Amino acid sequence: MANQKEEEMAQRWIDEMVELGLTKSQMVIVIHKARAKYLELLKNQIQYIKQAPAEARAKTKAR
């Protein structure tokens, strides 16, 4: 199910890039930049999740 949704999303991206008239090399650049941005956001989210328990413990101890 998840793979089907991912494939549909990827197809929408491709369709939109074709409508914009991008060349294949431009599409590759767009995909790589989007992937890099996604990985950066994912890394930030992981850091936030790791910090949240420590902050919660600190607040509990402060009480």
N, CA, C and O atoms as a Tripos MOL2 file, in Angstrom:
@<TRIPOS>MOLECULE
protein
  252   251    63     0     0
PROTEIN
NO_CHARGES

@<TRIPOS>ATOM
      1 N           0.8250   -1.2040    0.0000 N.3       1 MET1
      2 CA          0.0000    0.0000    0.0000 C.3       1 MET1
      3 C           0.8620    1.2570    0.0000 C.2       1 MET1
      4 O           0.6250    2.1800   -0.7790 O.2       1 MET1
      5 N           1.8580    1.2880    0.8730 N.am      2 ALA2
      6 CA          2.7300    2.4610    0.9450 C.3       2 ALA2
      7 C           3.4850    2.6400   -0.3610 C.2       2 ALA2
      8 O           3.6580    3.7610   -0.8380 O.2       2 ALA2
      9 N           3.9360    1.5240   -0.9420 N.am      3 ASN3
     10 CA          4.6630    1.6220   -2.2000 C.3       3 ASN3
     11 C           3.7890    2.1880   -3.3010 C.2       3 ASN3
     12 O           4.2670    2.9470   -4.1430 O.2       3 ASN3
     13 N           2.5210    1.8310   -3.3060 N.am      4 GLN4
     14 CA          1.6000    2.3410   -4.3130 C.3       4 GLN4
     15 C           1.4440    3.8570   -4.1670 C.2       4 GLN4
     16 O           1.4460    4.5840   -5.1610 O.2       4 GLN4
     17 N           1.3100    4.3270   -2.9340 N.am      5 LYS5
     18 CA          1.1820    5.7630   -2.7030 C.3       5 LYS5
     19 C           2.4610    6.4930   -3.1070 C.2       5 LYS5
     20 O           2.4050    7.5770   -3.6870 O.2       5 LYS5
     21 N           3.6210    5.8930   -2.7980 N.am      6 GLU6
     22 CA          4.8870    6.5020   -3.1840 C.3       6 GLU6
     23 C           5.0140    6.5740   -4.6960 C.2       6 GLU6
     24 O           5.4880    7.5730   -5.2370 O.2       6 GLU6
     25 N           4.5910    5.5170   -5.3770 N.am      7 GLU7
     26 CA          4.6490    5.5000   -6.8390 C.3       7 GLU7
     27 C           3.7200    6.5490   -7.4340 C.2       7 GLU7
     28 O           4.0700    7.2120   -8.4100 O.2       7 GLU7
     29 N           2.5260    6.6990   -6.8420 N.am      8 GLU8
     30 CA          1.5840    7.7090   -7.3210 C.3       8 GLU8
     31 C           2.1500    9.1130   -7.1290 C.2       8 GLU8
     32 O           2.0270    9.9640   -8.0100 O.2       8 GLU8
     33 N           2.7670    9.3480   -5.9780 N.am      9 MET9
     34 CA          3.3620   10.6580   -5.7130 C.3       9 MET9
     35 C           4.5060   10.9300   -6.6870 C.2       9 MET9
     36 O           4.6230   12.0320   -7.2230 O.2       9 MET9
     37 N           5.3490    9.9200   -6.9140 N.am     10 ALA10
     38 CA          6.4560   10.0770   -7.8480 C.3      10 ALA10
     39 C           5.9350   10.3730   -9.2460 C.2      10 ALA10
     40 O           6.5020   11.2040   -9.9560 O.2      10 ALA10
     41 N           4.8700    9.7060   -9.6470 N.am     11 GLN11
     42 CA          4.2990    9.9390  -10.9720 C.3      11 GLN11
     43 C           3.7440   11.3530  -11.0800 C.2      11 GLN11
     44 O           3.8710   11.9910  -12.1260 O.2      11 GLN11
     45 N           3.1250   11.8500  -10.0020 N.am     12 ARG12
     46 CA          2.6180   13.2370  -10.0130 C.3      12 ARG12
     47 C           3.7670   14.2200  -10.1800 C.2      12 ARG12
     48 O           3.6570   15.1900  -10.9290 O.2      12 ARG12
     49 N           4.8930   13.9630   -9.4660 N.am     13 TRP13
     50 CA          6.0640   14.8300   -9.5920 C.3      13 TRP13
     51 C           6.5430   14.8450  -11.0350 C.2      13 TRP13
     52 O           6.7980   15.9060  -11.6040 O.2      13 TRP13
     53 N           6.6640   13.6640  -11.6180 N.am     14 ILE14
     54 CA          7.1410   13.5590  -12.9980 C.3      14 ILE14
     55 C           6.1960   14.2860  -13.9430 C.2      14 ILE14
     56 O           6.6380   15.0320  -14.8160 O.2      14 ILE14
     57 N           4.8890   14.0690  -13.7700 N.am     15 ASP15
     58 CA          3.9030   14.7360  -14.6190 C.3      15 ASP15
     59 C           4.0140   16.2580  -14.5140 C.2      15 ASP15
     60 O           3.9440   16.9610  -15.5230 O.2      15 ASP15
     61 N           4.1870   16.7610  -13.2950 N.am     16 GLU16
     62 CA          4.3120   18.2080  -13.1050 C.3      16 GLU16
     63 C           5.5800   18.7470  -13.7510 C.2      16 GLU16
     64 O           5.5690   19.8210  -14.3520 O.2      16 GLU16
     65 N           6.6700   18.0030  -13.6260 N.am     17 MET17
     66 CA          7.9270   18.4570  -14.2330 C.3      17 MET17
     67 C           7.8410   18.4290  -15.7520 C.2      17 MET17
     68 O           8.4100   19.2920  -16.4210 O.2      17 MET17
     69 N           7.1350   17.4470  -16.3010 N.am     18 VAL18
     70 CA          6.9360   17.3860  -17.7550 C.3      18 VAL18
     71 C           6.0970   18.5800  -18.2070 C.2      18 VAL18
     72 O           6.3980   19.2070  -19.2220 O.2      18 VAL18
     73 N           5.0400   18.8910  -17.4470 N.am     19 GLU19
     74 CA          4.1960   20.0470  -17.7760 C.3      19 GLU19
     75 C           5.0020   21.3410  -17.7610 C.2      19 GLU19
     76 O           4.7460   22.2470  -18.5540 O.2      19 GLU19
     77 N           5.9740   21.4230  -16.8570 N.am     20 LEU20
     78 CA          6.8230   22.6160  -16.7880 C.3      20 LEU20
     79 C           7.8640   22.6530  -17.9030 C.2      20 LEU20
     80 O           8.5250   23.6710  -18.1080 O.2      20 LEU20
     81 N           8.0070   21.5500  -18.6150 N.am     21 GLY21
     82 CA          8.9380   21.5010  -19.7320 C.3      21 GLY21
     83 C          10.3840   21.2550  -19.3190 C.2      21 GLY21
     84 O          11.3070   21.6420  -20.0350 O.2      21 GLY21
     85 N          10.5890   20.6170  -18.1730 N.am     22 LEU22
     86 CA         11.9530   20.3560  -17.7270 C.3      22 LEU22
     87 C          12.5750   19.2260  -18.5500 C.2      22 LEU22
     88 O          11.8930   18.2940  -18.9770 O.2      22 LEU22
     89 N          13.8770   19.3350  -18.7550 N.am     23 THR23
     90 CA         14.6010   18.2520  -19.4170 C.3      23 THR23
     91 C          14.8670   17.1530  -18.3900 C.2      23 THR23
     92 O          14.6710   17.3520  -17.1910 O.2      23 THR23
     93 N          15.3140   15.9960  -18.8690 N.am     24 LYS24
     94 CA         15.6070   14.8980  -17.9500 C.3      24 LYS24
     95 C          16.6970   15.2910  -16.9600 C.2      24 LYS24
     96 O          16.6130   14.9430  -15.7820 O.2      24 LYS24
     97 N          17.7170   16.0080  -17.4180 N.am     25 SER25
     98 CA         18.7900   16.4010  -16.5040 C.3      25 SER25
     99 C          18.2790   17.3940  -15.4630 C.2      25 SER25
    100 O          18.7060   17.3540  -14.3090 O.2      25 SER25
    101 N          17.3760   18.2780  -15.8570 N.am     26 GLN26
    102 CA         16.7890   19.2070  -14.8860 C.3      26 GLN26
    103 C          15.9330   18.4630  -13.8720 C.2      26 GLN26
    104 O          15.9150   18.8100  -12.6920 O.2      26 GLN26
    105 N          15.2160   17.4280  -14.3400 N.am     27 MET27
    106 CA         14.3990   16.6220  -13.4330 C.3      27 MET27
    107 C          15.2790   15.9220  -12.4020 C.2      27 MET27
    108 O          14.9220   15.8460  -11.2260 O.2      27 MET27
    109 N          16.4190   15.4140  -12.8370 N.am     28 VAL28
    110 CA         17.3420   14.7420  -11.9190 C.3      28 VAL28
    111 C          17.8130   15.7130  -10.8470 C.2      28 VAL28
    112 O          17.8870   15.3560   -9.6710 O.2      28 VAL28
    113 N          18.1320   16.9390  -11.2470 N.am     29 ILE29
    114 CA         18.5820   17.9580  -10.2890 C.3      29 ILE29
    115 C          17.4820   18.2560   -9.2750 C.2      29 ILE29
    116 O          17.7440   18.3310   -8.0750 O.2      29 ILE29
    117 N          16.2580   18.4250   -9.7550 N.am     30 VAL30
    118 CA         15.1240   18.7030   -8.8620 C.3      30 VAL30
    119 C          14.9380   17.5660   -7.8640 C.2      30 VAL30
    120 O          14.7450   17.8060   -6.6720 O.2      30 VAL30
    121 N          14.9950   16.3340   -8.3500 N.am     31 ILE31
    122 CA         14.7970   15.1720   -7.4770 C.3      31 ILE31
    123 C          15.9000   15.0790   -6.4380 C.2      31 ILE31
    124 O          15.6280   14.7900   -5.2720 O.2      31 ILE31
    125 N          17.1410   15.3210   -6.8430 N.am     32 HIS32
    126 CA         18.2500   15.2530   -5.8840 C.3      32 HIS32
    127 C          18.1420   16.3500   -4.8300 C.2      32 HIS32
    128 O          18.4130   16.1070   -3.6540 O.2      32 HIS32
    129 N          17.7510   17.5450   -5.2380 N.am     33 LYS33
    130 CA         17.5930   18.6320   -4.2660 C.3      33 LYS33
    131 C          16.4480   18.3390   -3.2980 C.2      33 LYS33
    132 O          16.5600   18.6040   -2.1000 O.2      33 LYS33
    133 N          15.3570   17.7970   -3.8160 N.am     34 ALA34
    134 CA         14.2130   17.4650   -2.9560 C.3      34 ALA34
    135 C          14.5970   16.3620   -1.9740 C.2      34 ALA34
    136 O          14.2210   16.4080   -0.8020 O.2      34 ALA34
    137 N          15.3310   15.3910   -2.4440 N.am     35 ARG35
    138 CA         15.7610   14.2890   -1.5720 C.3      35 ARG35
    139 C          16.6980   14.8070   -0.4790 C.2      35 ARG35
    140 O          16.5850   14.4110    0.6810 O.2      35 ARG35
    141 N          17.6240   15.6920   -0.8560 N.am     36 ALA36
    142 CA         18.5490   16.2500    0.1270 C.3      36 ALA36
    143 C          17.7900   17.0520    1.1830 C.2      36 ALA36
    144 O          18.0930   16.9610    2.3730 O.2      36 ALA36
    145 N          16.8130   17.8290    0.7520 N.am     37 LYS37
    146 CA         16.0170   18.6270    1.6900 C.3      37 LYS37
    147 C          15.2150   17.7180    2.6130 C.2      37 LYS37
    148 O          15.1230   17.9820    3.8120 O.2      37 LYS37
    149 N          14.6350   16.6510    2.0690 N.am     38 TYR38
    150 CA         13.8780   15.6950    2.8770 C.3      38 TYR38
    151 C          14.7780   15.0450    3.9280 C.2      38 TYR38
    152 O          14.3890   14.9120    5.0880 O.2      38 TYR38
    153 N          15.9710   14.6460    3.5200 N.am     39 LEU39
    154 CA         16.8900   14.0090    4.4610 C.3      39 LEU39
    155 C          17.3190   14.9820    5.5590 C.2      39 LEU39
    156 O          17.4790   14.5880    6.7140 O.2      39 LEU39
    157 N          17.5020   16.2420    5.2000 N.am     40 GLU40
    158 CA         17.8600   17.2590    6.1950 C.3      40 GLU40
    159 C          16.7250   17.4380    7.2060 C.2      40 GLU40
    160 O          16.9690   17.5050    8.4100 O.2      40 GLU40
    161 N          15.4890   17.5150    6.7160 N.am     41 LEU41
    162 CA         14.3420   17.6550    7.6120 C.3      41 LEU41
    163 C          14.1850   16.4340    8.5020 C.2      41 LEU41
    164 O          13.8580   16.5560    9.6820 O.2      41 LEU41
    165 N          14.4180   15.2590    7.9360 N.am     42 LEU42
    166 CA         14.3290   14.0260    8.7100 C.3      42 LEU42
    167 C          15.3860   14.0030    9.8160 C.2      42 LEU42
    168 O          15.1030   13.6060   10.9460 O.2      42 LEU42
    169 N          16.5870   14.4250    9.4860 N.am     43 LYS43
    170 CA         17.6700   14.4730   10.4750 C.3      43 LYS43
    171 C          17.3220   15.4410   11.6020 C.2      43 LYS43
    172 O          17.5610   15.1390   12.7710 O.2      43 LYS43
    173 N          16.7650   16.5880   11.2670 N.am     44 ASN44
    174 CA         16.3630   17.5690   12.2790 C.3      44 ASN44
    175 C          15.2640   17.0090   13.1740 C.2      44 ASN44
    176 O          15.2640   17.2400   14.3830 O.2      44 ASN44
    177 N          14.3320   16.2750   12.5810 N.am     45 GLN45
    178 CA         13.2450   15.6900   13.3660 C.3      45 GLN45
    179 C          13.7890   14.6440   14.3370 C.2      45 GLN45
    180 O          13.3510   14.5680   15.4850 O.2      45 GLN45
    181 N          14.7360   13.8460   13.8750 N.am     46 ILE46
    182 CA         15.3430   12.8300   14.7420 C.3      46 ILE46
    183 C          16.0630   13.4960   15.9090 C.2      46 ILE46
    184 O          15.9500   13.0330   17.0440 O.2      46 ILE46
    185 N          16.7990   14.5690   15.6510 N.am     47 GLN47
    186 CA         17.4860   15.2790   16.7270 C.3      47 GLN47
    187 C          16.4900   15.8380   17.7250 C.2      47 GLN47
    188 O          16.7230   15.7890   18.9320 O.2      47 GLN47
    189 N          15.3830   16.3710   17.2290 N.am     48 TYR48
    190 CA         14.3570   16.9180   18.1100 C.3      48 TYR48
    191 C          13.7750   15.8180   18.9940 C.2      48 TYR48
    192 O          13.5940   16.0140   20.1960 O.2      48 TYR48
    193 N          13.4860   14.6720   18.4060 N.am     49 ILE49
    194 CA         12.9120   13.5500   19.1620 C.3      49 ILE49
    195 C          13.8850   13.0750   20.2420 C.2      49 ILE49
    196 O          13.4710   12.7330   21.3500 O.2      49 ILE49
    197 N          15.1670   13.0540   19.9190 N.am     50 LYS50
    198 CA         16.1620   12.6230   20.9030 C.3      50 LYS50
    199 C          16.2840   13.6280   22.0450 C.2      50 LYS50
    200 O          16.5240   13.2330   23.1860 O.2      50 LYS50
    201 N          16.1220   14.9160   21.7600 N.am     51 GLN51
    202 CA         16.2510   15.9470   22.7820 C.3      51 GLN51
    203 C          15.0150   16.0440   23.6640 C.2      51 GLN51
    204 O          15.1230   16.4120   24.8340 O.2      51 GLN51
    205 N          13.8560   15.7250   23.1300 N.am     52 ALA52
    206 CA         12.5960   15.8970   23.8640 C.3      52 ALA52
    207 C          12.5710   15.1440   25.1920 C.2      52 ALA52
    208 O          12.1740   15.7310   26.1980 O.2      52 ALA52
    209 N          12.9770   13.8680   25.2470 N.am     53 PRO53
    210 CA         12.9460   13.1800   26.5460 C.3      53 PRO53
    211 C          13.8750   13.8250   27.5790 C.2      53 PRO53
    212 O          13.5180   13.9080   28.7540 O.2      53 PRO53
    213 N          15.0420   14.2760   27.1690 N.am     54 ALA54
    214 CA         15.9740   14.9150   28.0980 C.3      54 ALA54
    215 C          15.3730   16.2160   28.6370 C.2      54 ALA54
    216 O          15.5050   16.5150   29.8240 O.2      54 ALA54
    217 N          14.7260   16.9760   27.7850 N.am     55 GLU55
    218 CA         14.0960   18.2180   28.2290 C.3      55 GLU55
    219 C          12.9440   17.9270   29.1840 C.2      55 GLU55
    220 O          12.7510   18.6530   30.1600 O.2      55 GLU55
    221 N          12.1880   16.8870   28.9170 N.am     56 ALA56
    222 CA         11.0720   16.5180   29.8020 C.3      56 ALA56
    223 C          11.5880   16.0980   31.1680 C.2      56 ALA56
    224 O          11.0030   16.4550   32.1910 O.2      56 ALA56
    225 N          12.6900   15.3340   31.1940 N.am     57 ARG57
    226 CA         13.2790   14.9290   32.4790 C.3      57 ARG57
    227 C          13.7810   16.1540   33.2490 C.2      57 ARG57
    228 O          13.6260   16.2330   34.4670 O.2      57 ARG57
    229 N          14.3800   17.1030   32.5370 N.am     58 ALA58
    230 CA         14.8930   18.3000   33.1880 C.3      58 ALA58
    231 C          13.7450   19.1160   33.8030 C.2      58 ALA58
    232 O          13.8860   19.6580   34.8990 O.2      58 ALA58
    233 N          12.6240   19.2020   33.1020 N.am     59 LYS59
    234 CA         11.4700   19.9320   33.6280 C.3      59 LYS59
    235 C          10.9030   19.2240   34.8590 C.2      59 LYS59
    236 O          10.4960   19.8770   35.8200 O.2      59 LYS59
    237 N          10.8770   17.9010   34.8310 N.am     60 THR60
    238 CA         10.3550   17.1260   35.9580 C.3      60 THR60
    239 C          11.2410   17.3120   37.1840 C.2      60 THR60
    240 O          10.7380   17.4690   38.2970 O.2      60 THR60
    241 N          12.5590   17.2960   36.9860 N.am     61 LYS61
    242 CA         13.4870   17.4680   38.1020 C.3      61 LYS61
    243 C          13.4110   18.8770   38.6760 C.2      61 LYS61
    244 O          13.6300   19.0720   39.8720 O.2      61 LYS61
    245 N          13.1040   19.8550   37.8400 N.am     62 ALA62
    246 CA         13.0350   21.2400   38.2970 C.3      62 ALA62
    247 C          11.8510   21.4740   39.2240 C.2      62 ALA62
    248 O          11.8590   22.4110   40.0220 O.2      62 ALA62
    249 N          10.8510   20.6370   39.1210 N.am     63 ARG63
    250 CA          9.6530   20.8000   39.9650 C.3      63 ARG63
    251 C           9.9890   20.4030   41.3310 C.2      63 ARG63
    252 O           9.1360   20.4560   42.2170 O.2      63 ARG63
@<TRIPOS>BOND
     1     1     2 1
     2     2     3 1
     3     3     4 2
     4     3     5 am
     5     5     6 1
     6     6     7 1
     7     7     8 2
     8     7     9 am
     9     9    10 1
    10    10    11 1
    11    11    12 2
    12    11    13 am
    13    13    14 1
    14    14    15 1
    15    15    16 2
    16    15    17 am
    17    17    18 1
    18    18    19 1
    19    19    20 2
    20    19    21 am
    21    21    22 1
    22    22    23 1
    23    23    24 2
    24    23    25 am
    25    25    26 1
    26    26    27 1
    27    27    28 2
    28    27    29 am
    29    29    30 1
    30    30    31 1
    31    31    32 2
    32    31    33 am
    33    33    34 1
    34    34    35 1
    35    35    36 2
    36    35    37 am
    37    37    38 1
    38    38    39 1
    39    39    40 2
    40    39    41 am
    41    41    42 1
    42    42    43 1
    43    43    44 2
    44    43    45 am
    45    45    46 1
    46    46    47 1
    47    47    48 2
    48    47    49 am
    49    49    50 1
    50    50    51 1
    51    51    52 2
    52    51    53 am
    53    53    54 1
    54    54    55 1
    55    55    56 2
    56    55    57 am
    57    57    58 1
    58    58    59 1
    59    59    60 2
    60    59    61 am
    61    61    62 1
    62    62    63 1
    63    63    64 2
    64    63    65 am
    65    65    66 1
    66    66    67 1
    67    67    68 2
    68    67    69 am
    69    69    70 1
    70    70    71 1
    71    71    72 2
    72    71    73 am
    73    73    74 1
    74    74    75 1
    75    75    76 2
    76    75    77 am
    77    77    78 1
    78    78    79 1
    79    79    80 2
    80    79    81 am
    81    81    82 1
    82    82    83 1
    83    83    84 2
    84    83    85 am
    85    85    86 1
    86    86    87 1
    87    87    88 2
    88    87    89 am
    89    89    90 1
    90    90    91 1
    91    91    92 2
    92    91    93 am
    93    93    94 1
    94    94    95 1
    95    95    96 2
    96    95    97 am
    97    97    98 1
    98    98    99 1
    99    99   100 2
   100    99   101 am
   101   101   102 1
   102   102   103 1
   103   103   104 2
   104   103   105 am
   105   105   106 1
   106   106   107 1
   107   107   108 2
   108   107   109 am
   109   109   110 1
   110   110   111 1
   111   111   112 2
   112   111   113 am
   113   113   114 1
   114   114   115 1
   115   115   116 2
   116   115   117 am
   117   117   118 1
   118   118   119 1
   119   119   120 2
   120   119   121 am
   121   121   122 1
   122   122   123 1
   123   123   124 2
   124   123   125 am
   125   125   126 1
   126   126   127 1
   127   127   128 2
   128   127   129 am
   129   129   130 1
   130   130   131 1
   131   131   132 2
   132   131   133 am
   133   133   134 1
   134   134   135 1
   135   135   136 2
   136   135   137 am
   137   137   138 1
   138   138   139 1
   139   139   140 2
   140   139   141 am
   141   141   142 1
   142   142   143 1
   143   143   144 2
   144   143   145 am
   145   145   146 1
   146   146   147 1
   147   147   148 2
   148   147   149 am
   149   149   150 1
   150   150   151 1
   151   151   152 2
   152   151   153 am
   153   153   154 1
   154   154   155 1
   155   155   156 2
   156   155   157 am
   157   157   158 1
   158   158   159 1
   159   159   160 2
   160   159   161 am
   161   161   162 1
   162   162   163 1
   163   163   164 2
   164   163   165 am
   165   165   166 1
   166   166   167 1
   167   167   168 2
   168   167   169 am
   169   169   170 1
   170   170   171 1
   171   171   172 2
   172   171   173 am
   173   173   174 1
   174   174   175 1
   175   175   176 2
   176   175   177 am
   177   177   178 1
   178   178   179 1
   179   179   180 2
   180   179   181 am
   181   181   182 1
   182   182   183 1
   183   183   184 2
   184   183   185 am
   185   185   186 1
   186   186   187 1
   187   187   188 2
   188   187   189 am
   189   189   190 1
   190   190   191 1
   191   191   192 2
   192   191   193 am
   193   193   194 1
   194   194   195 1
   195   195   196 2
   196   195   197 am
   197   197   198 1
   198   198   199 1
   199   199   200 2
   200   199   201 am
   201   201   202 1
   202   202   203 1
   203   203   204 2
   204   203   205 am
   205   205   206 1
   206   206   207 1
   207   207   208 2
   208   207   209 am
   209   209   210 1
   210   210   211 1
   211   211   212 2
   212   211   213 am
   213   213   214 1
   214   214   215 1
   215   215   216 2
   216   215   217 am
   217   217   218 1
   218   218   219 1
   219   219   220 2
   220   219   221 am
   221   221   222 1
   222   222   223 1
   223   223   224 2
   224   223   225 am
   225   225   226 1
   226   226   227 1
   227   227   228 2
   228   227   229 am
   229   229   230 1
   230   230   231 1
   231   231   232 2
   232   231   233 am
   233   233   234 1
   234   234   235 1
   235   235   236 2
   236   235   237 am
   237   237   238 1
   238   238   239 1
   239   239   240 2
   240   239   241 am
   241   241   242 1
   242   242   243 1
   243   243   244 2
   244   243   245 am
   245   245   246 1
   246   246   247 1
   247   247   248 2
   248   247   249 am
   249   249   250 1
   250   250   251 1
   251   251   252 2
@<TRIPOS>SUBSTRUCTURE
     1 MET1         2 RESIDUE 1 A MET
     2 ALA2         6 RESIDUE 1 A ALA
     3 ASN3        10 RESIDUE 1 A ASN
     4 GLN4        14 RESIDUE 1 A GLN
     5 LYS5        18 RESIDUE 1 A LYS
     6 GLU6        22 RESIDUE 1 A GLU
     7 GLU7        26 RESIDUE 1 A GLU
     8 GLU8        30 RESIDUE 1 A GLU
     9 MET9        34 RESIDUE 1 A MET
    10 ALA10       38 RESIDUE 1 A ALA
    11 GLN11       42 RESIDUE 1 A GLN
    12 ARG12       46 RESIDUE 1 A ARG
    13 TRP13       50 RESIDUE 1 A TRP
    14 ILE14       54 RESIDUE 1 A ILE
    15 ASP15       58 RESIDUE 1 A ASP
    16 GLU16       62 RESIDUE 1 A GLU
    17 MET17       66 RESIDUE 1 A MET
    18 VAL18       70 RESIDUE 1 A VAL
    19 GLU19       74 RESIDUE 1 A GLU
    20 LEU20       78 RESIDUE 1 A LEU
    21 GLY21       82 RESIDUE 1 A GLY
    22 LEU22       86 RESIDUE 1 A LEU
    23 THR23       90 RESIDUE 1 A THR
    24 LYS24       94 RESIDUE 1 A LYS
    25 SER25       98 RESIDUE 1 A SER
    26 GLN26      102 RESIDUE 1 A GLN
    27 MET27      106 RESIDUE 1 A MET
    28 VAL28      110 RESIDUE 1 A VAL
    29 ILE29      114 RESIDUE 1 A ILE
    30 VAL30      118 RESIDUE 1 A VAL
    31 ILE31      122 RESIDUE 1 A ILE
    32 HIS32      126 RESIDUE 1 A HIS
    33 LYS33      130 RESIDUE 1 A LYS
    34 ALA34      134 RESIDUE 1 A ALA
    35 ARG35      138 RESIDUE 1 A ARG
    36 ALA36      142 RESIDUE 1 A ALA
    37 LYS37      146 RESIDUE 1 A LYS
    38 TYR38      150 RESIDUE 1 A TYR
    39 LEU39      154 RESIDUE 1 A LEU
    40 GLU40      158 RESIDUE 1 A GLU
    41 LEU41      162 RESIDUE 1 A LEU
    42 LEU42      166 RESIDUE 1 A LEU
    43 LYS43      170 RESIDUE 1 A LYS
    44 ASN44      174 RESIDUE 1 A ASN
    45 GLN45      178 RESIDUE 1 A GLN
    46 ILE46      182 RESIDUE 1 A ILE
    47 GLN47      186 RESIDUE 1 A GLN
    48 TYR48      190 RESIDUE 1 A TYR
    49 ILE49      194 RESIDUE 1 A ILE
    50 LYS50      198 RESIDUE 1 A LYS
    51 GLN51      202 RESIDUE 1 A GLN
    52 ALA52      206 RESIDUE 1 A ALA
    53 PRO53      210 RESIDUE 1 A PRO
    54 ALA54      214 RESIDUE 1 A ALA
    55 GLU55      218 RESIDUE 1 A GLU
    56 ALA56      222 RESIDUE 1 A ALA
    57 ARG57      226 RESIDUE 1 A ARG
    58 ALA58      230 RESIDUE 1 A ALA
    59 LYS59      234 RESIDUE 1 A LYS
    60 THR60      238 RESIDUE 1 A THR
    61 LYS61      242 RESIDUE 1 A LYS
    62 ALA62      246 RESIDUE 1 A ALA
    63 ARG63      250 RESIDUE 1 A ARG
